[in-house]
Amino acid sequence: MPMDAHDIESMIKAAIPDAEVTIRDLAGDGDHYAATVISESFRGKSRVQQHQIVYQSLRGQMGGVLHALALQTGVPD
């Protein structure tokens, strides 16, 4: 069963409360999404560390229910 974009956003915001999250369904199939996550908590962390934080927030859904997530992360301006 595919994941809903709202569920992805909720999981990320639960783990990163200050995050600004934008989710786009890339294929219309509920399996391929793009996410932009902006958070002050990413400041000073490498891009890899930022992505790891987001993937951890999805609690093991990557590669299963959530097939693909194109991820962009950053800190607020």
C-alpha positions in Angstrom: 0.0 0.0 0.0 1.5 3.4 -1.0 2.2 6.2 1.4 0.3 9.4 1.5 2.2 12.7 1.1 0.6 13.9 4.3 1.9 10.9 6.2 5.4 11.5 5.0 5.2 15.2 6.0 3.8 14.3 9.4 6.6 11.8 10.1 9.3 14.3 9.2 7.7 17.1 11.3 7.3 14.7 14.3 11.1 14.1 14.2 12.1 17.6 13.1 9.5 20.0 14.7 10.8 23.2 13.2 11.0 21.8 9.7 9.4 23.4 6.7 8.4 20.4 4.5 7.2 20.3 0.9 6.2 17.0 -0.6 5.5 16.4 -4.3 4.2 13.1 -5.8 6.5 12.6 -8.8 4.7 9.8 -10.6 1.1 9.9 -9.1 1.6 6.4 -7.8 2.2 7.1 -4.1 5.6 5.5 -4.3 7.8 8.2 -5.8 8.1 11.5 -4.0 10.3 14.5 -3.9 10.7 16.3 -0.5 12.3 19.6 0.4 13.1 19.9 4.1 14.4 23.1 5.6 15.4 23.2 9.3 17.6 25.2 11.6 18.6 21.9 13.2 20.5 21.1 10.0 22.9 24.0 10.5 26.5 22.8 10.8 25.7 19.3 9.5 26.8 17.9 6.2 24.3 17.2 3.5 24.7 13.4 4.2 23.9 14.0 7.9 20.9 16.1 7.0 19.5 13.3 4.7 20.2 10.7 7.4 18.1 12.7 9.9 15.2 12.8 7.4 15.5 9.1 6.5 15.5 8.2 10.2 12.3 10.2 10.7 10.6 7.9 8.2 11.1 4.9 10.5 12.1 2.3 8.1 9.5 3.1 5.4 12.2 3.8 2.7 12.6 0.9 0.3 9.3 -0.6 1.5 6.1 1.3 1.5 7.9 4.3 0.3 9.8 3.2 -2.8 11.7 6.5 -3.7 12.3 9.9 -2.2 14.2 12.6 -4.0 15.5 14.7 -1.1 16.7 18.2 -0.8 17.6 19.7 2.5 18.9 22.9 3.8 18.9 25.6 6.5 16.7 28.7 6.6 18.1 31.9 5.0 
